[in-house]
Amino acid sequence: MADPQRNFSRLAIGAAAALLPAILLFSALRTFQSLAELRSDLLRNRAATLANRLEAQGAAEASWDMLAELEPALLDLEVFQPGGEPPADPNAAAILEGRELYRILRVEGEQVRIFRAYVPFHRAGATLVARIDLDEAAADSILVHARHNVIIATLSGIFMLGMALFLIRNARRRAELERAQLQMEHLAHLGRMSATLAHEIRNPLGTVKGFVQLAMEKADGATRPLLEPVLEEIRRMETLVRDLLLYGRTPSPVKREVGWEEIAARLKESAQAIVNGRNIDFQIADSGEKLHIDPELANQVLLNLVRNAAEAIGERRGSIKVWNAVTAQGAVIAVTDNGPGIPADAMGRIFESFYTTKAAGTGLGLPIARKLTEALGGKLEIENLPQGGVEARMVLPRR
């Protein structure tokens, strides 16, 4: 099972990759909206400045040139007064009657968009209203640069975010690769050391086994039961030594055309010591298929898988079935049991060397089975079955 901290880190990076660009785009849209509001405020302030200048002038007609010079965006100007000429604009009436402070309109002209403001001002003790038409594009000279800056800042933020996420991901992948490399180097060192120790232990262990067997042949009825556990423990040590040798030095396969009946007969003979004395129904399905394989290595893989299945079933009544088939992927040899299955937290570590959930186990059975399967050019797949139990499959390439 994956490390919870690593999963949380991945979720955090994914959330940042999804949320931060959305936040940047949302902020950019809000800024554009604020700039649109600022555009109206800017034009209204210009109209108010012109109205203040009108209030300071003696005659509106004489002030046109001055106002046009003051405000290049000025398109038209009219002043309304109560009862005066020209007749009051309906939009100015509400201001002259004191019902509104000012009014802003937008008018679509033939060439330009007109920003029209009705602004009250005082002159000679009377309240007047100035209708001021400004070119709405006059505000673009300031706001266009602001929009460009917002776009550049948003794109730069997204780019920097992407670069940061890329660098974080690259650093994580590099750290994982370095850790995997160190682990492989460590496992290789353990394999070499295990093979050396196993080789040194095998010869004296054979000598001890021979003397124990000789002693059992000459022992009386009272001594023989004391020697039988010793011989059993020696057999267990032989199995351990064999596993260490296989783990440290994977043999090169010698492939040939083999009928399924030969593989089945060899496995049935090898597995008798595993299933005997257990309440297990052991079956090997018939098949007329021929396989291009090394029968010795295949038997070793299947024997490890059968041993794991038997140990998983334990003292319960169970069944183990071995079968083979030819699929689109290649030749498949499978071992299926009806045991309790593999716990979810252990499924991700079953191929780790020296990892075991058993009280007495080396944790080398499945790693060796996978190494031997890969030496045969195939791959080992293990999964829990929906109805319970485990299915382990050797998927071998077609010849």
N, C-alpha and C positions, 0 to 999 in steps of 0.2 A: 504494500500500500504506500502511496506517495506521502511524503512528509507534509503534515498539515501546514507548517510554516511556509513551505515552498508553494503549496496550493494557494495560501492566502496572499503571498507575494504576487503570484501570477494573476489572481483576481484583482488585486490592487492596480497592477500595471494595466490590465485590460480595461478596468473602469476609468483610469486616468486617460488612456488612449481614446476612449469613447466620449468622456464627459468634457475634458478640457477643450477640444476643438469646438464642441457645441457651445461651451461657455464663451469662448472667444468670438464665435459668430454671433451669438446673442448680444454680446456687448457691442459688437460693431453695428448691428441693426439698431440698437438703442441709441448709439452715438449718432447714426444717420438721422434718426427721428429727432434727437435733440438739436442737430444742426438745422433741420427743417424749421423747427420752432425758432431757432436763433435767427433764421433768415427773416421771418416776419418781424421779430423784435428789432432787427437791424434797420429794416425799411421803415418801420414805425418811428424809430428814433430819428431817422433822417427827415421824415415828414414833420415831426415835432420841432426839429431844429429850424426848418423853413417857416413854420408857423410862428415861432419866436422871433425870427427875423422880420416877418410881416408885422408883428405887433410893434416892433421897433421902428418900422418905416412909416413915413407920412402918407404915401399913396401907393397902392398896390401896383398900379400900372407902371409907375416909374421904377419899381423894384425888380421887374422881371429880369433884366440883364444881370443885375447883381445876384439874384437868386439862381439863375441858370449857371452863372459862374461858380457860385457856391456849391451847387448840387448839379453835376453834369447829367444825372439820371432823371432830371425833371422833364416831364413831357407836356404837362398842361397844368394850369392853375386858374381857379375861379374862387371869388370871394362872395359869400352870401350874407345878407343882413336882413333883419325883420322889415318886411314891407318895401324892400329895395328892389332895384333892377340888377340883373335879371330876376325873374320869379324864383323863389326859393326852391332848390332841389328837394324832392320828397325825403331823401336821405339826410338832408341837412335840417329839415324841419324839427325832428325830434331833439336835435342838439340845441337849436335856437330856443325851443320851448323848455329846455332844462330836463328832458327825460333821459338823455344819454350824454355821456362824457365825450365819446368819440365813436367813430364807426370805420371799420376796415372792410373793403371789398376787393375782389379780384375781377378784372375785366379782360376778356380775350380780345386783343386787337388784331389787326390784319397782319402786322409784322412782329409785334412784341406782345408779351404778357404784361398787363398793366396792374400795378399795385396802387389802388385808390384809397386815399385816407381822407376822412372828414374830420378836421381838427378845429376846435374852437379857439379863439384868441380875442383879446380886448384891444380896442384902439379908440381913443377919444371918448372913453366912458361907455362905449357900446360893445355888445357881444357880437362877434362875427364868426363865421365858419368858413374855413378855407378847404376847398376840394383840391387835393394835391394828387396828381398822377405821376407815379414814378415807374421807370423801367425796372421790372422785377429782376431782370438779369444783372442789375447792378450789384446785387449781393453775391453773385457767383464768384467774383474776383477774389473774395475772401474765403467763401465756403468750399469752392472747388479744391483749393489747396488742403483744406482741413479734411475733406473726404479722401483725397489721395493719401494723406498721412494715415488716416484710419485704416484704409485698405492695406497700405504697406505694413503698418504695425500688426494687423491681423494675420496677414500672410507670413510675416516674419515670426510671429508667435507660434503659428501652426508648424512652420518649418523647424523652429528651435525645439518645439515639443517632439516632433517626429525624430529629430536627431538625438534628443535625450533618450527617448524610448528605444531607439536603435542601439545607442551605446550601452544602455542598461541591459538590453537583451543580449547584445554581443558579449558583454562582460559576464553575464550569467552563463551563457553557453560555453565561454572559454573556461570559466571556473569549473563547470560540470565536466568538460573534456579533460581538464587537468586532473580533476578528482578521479575520473574514470581511468585515466592513464596511470595514476599512482596506484589505484586499486588493482589494475591489471598487473603492474609490476610487482605489487605485493603478493598477488595470487600466484604469479609465475615463480617468485622466490619460494613461496610455500610449496608449490608443486615440485620444484627441484629438490627442496629439502625433504619433502615427504617421500619422494621416490628414492632418495638416497637412504633414508632411514628404513624404509620398507625393504629395500634390497639387503641392507645389513641385518635386518631382523629375520628375514625369510629363512636363511640357511640354518641358524641355530634353532629357530622355531621348528623346522622340519626334524632336526635331531631330537629335540625334546619330545615331539609327537611320536617319533619312532620308538623311543625308550618307554614312553607311557603305554603305547600299544603292546609292546613286548611285556611290560610288567603286568598288564591286564590279562594277557594270555596265560601267565604263570601264577597269577594271584588266586588265592582261595576265595571262598564265598564271602568271607567277611571283609576282605580287602578290596575286592572288585568294585563294590558300590562307591568306595571312596575315590577310586581313580576315574570313574565315568564322568563326574563333573569337570575334572581336569581336562579330559579329552574334549569335552564339549566347549570349554573355554578356549582351548587351543584352536578348534575349528573356527570359533568366532574371531580369534586373532588372525587366522589365515584369511578370512574374508576381509578384514580390515586392511591387511597388508596388500591383498590383491586390489582393493579399491584405491589405496594410496598409489600403487604402481600405475594403475590405469589413469588416475587423475594427473600424475606427474609426467607420464610418458604415454601419450595416446598412440596406439599401434597404427601402422599404415594398413588400410584394408586391402585384402586380396579378393577381388570380386570375381564371381563366376555365375553361370546360369544354375539356379537352384530351384527345385520344385518346392511347393508349399509343404508337401508331406514330409520332406526332409527337415525343414525348419520346425514343423509341428512336433515331429518325433523327438528331435533334440531338446526342444523346450519342455516337452512333457517329462522327459527323463530328468532334466535339471531341476524342474520345479517341484518334483515329488517331495524333496526334503523340506520345502517351504510350506506346502499345503497339507502334508501328512500330519495327523494329530489335530487338525483344525476342522471346525464344522463349516467347511467351504466346498461348494460345488464348483470344481474347476473344469472348464470346457475349452476346447480348441476347435473352432469351426473348420469344416472341410472346405477345401478349395482346390481347383485345378490350375491355379495361376502359377506362372514361373517368374522368378525374380532374379534380377542381376544384382547380386549382393554378396557380401562376405558373411557366410552363415555363422561364423564364430562371433564376430562383433554384434551381429543382429541378435544372436542368442543372449549375449551379455546384456544388451539393452532391454530385451523383453524380460529377462530374468530379474533385473532391477525393478522394472515396472510391476511385475507380478509380486515381488517381495513388498513393495510399497503398498500395493492394494491389499495384500494379506494382513500386513501390520495395521492398516487403517480399519479393516473389518474387525480385527481383534478376536475376542472370544465369542462374538455374536455369530449367528448363522448368516452366511452370505454366499455370494457367487462371484466368480471371476471368469470372464470370457475373453478369449483371444480370437481375433478374426482379421481377415485381410480382404482388400478390394482394390480395384483399379478405377480411379476417378480421372477427371479432367486435370487435376493437379499432378497426378502421378500415382504410384503404387502406395497404398496405405495399409499399415499394420497397426492394429489398435488393441489396447487392453482396457476392458471396461469392468468396473466393479459396482456394487450397490452399497458401498460403505457410506460414512457420514459426509463425505466430501471434504474439500479443502477450505479452511476458514478464509473469509475475505481479507483479513489483515495479513495472512500468510501467502496469499496467491501471488503477490508481487515479488516475493523473495524465495520462491521454491527452487529457483535455479542458482541461488547464491551458494558458493562453496562453504561448507561447514555450518550451514544454517539448518537447524532441525527443531521440530516441536516435540520430538519423542524423548522419553527419559533415557533411552539407550540407543543412540544413533550417531553416526558420524556426519551426517548432512552432505554426503558425497554421492548418494545413489542417483538422484536426478541430474546433478551437474555432470557426472560421468556419462549418464545415458544421453544427455544432450551433446556432449563432446563426441561420443562415438557415432551418434546419428549424423552430426555434421561431418565427421570423417567419411561417412558413407555418401555424402553429398546431399543429405536430406535435412529436415528440420523436425524438431519434437514439439508437439502442441499438446497442452493439457488444459482441460476445462471441466468445471462442474456440470453435471447433467441436471436438467430441470426436475426429473423424477427422483433425484438423489444419486449420490455416487460420483465417480470420476471417470472420464475417458481420456486416456493418453494415446496419442497418435504419432506414429513414425510416418512422415510423408516423404517418400523417396522419389527421386526423379525417374522419368521413363528412361529406358535404355537408349 
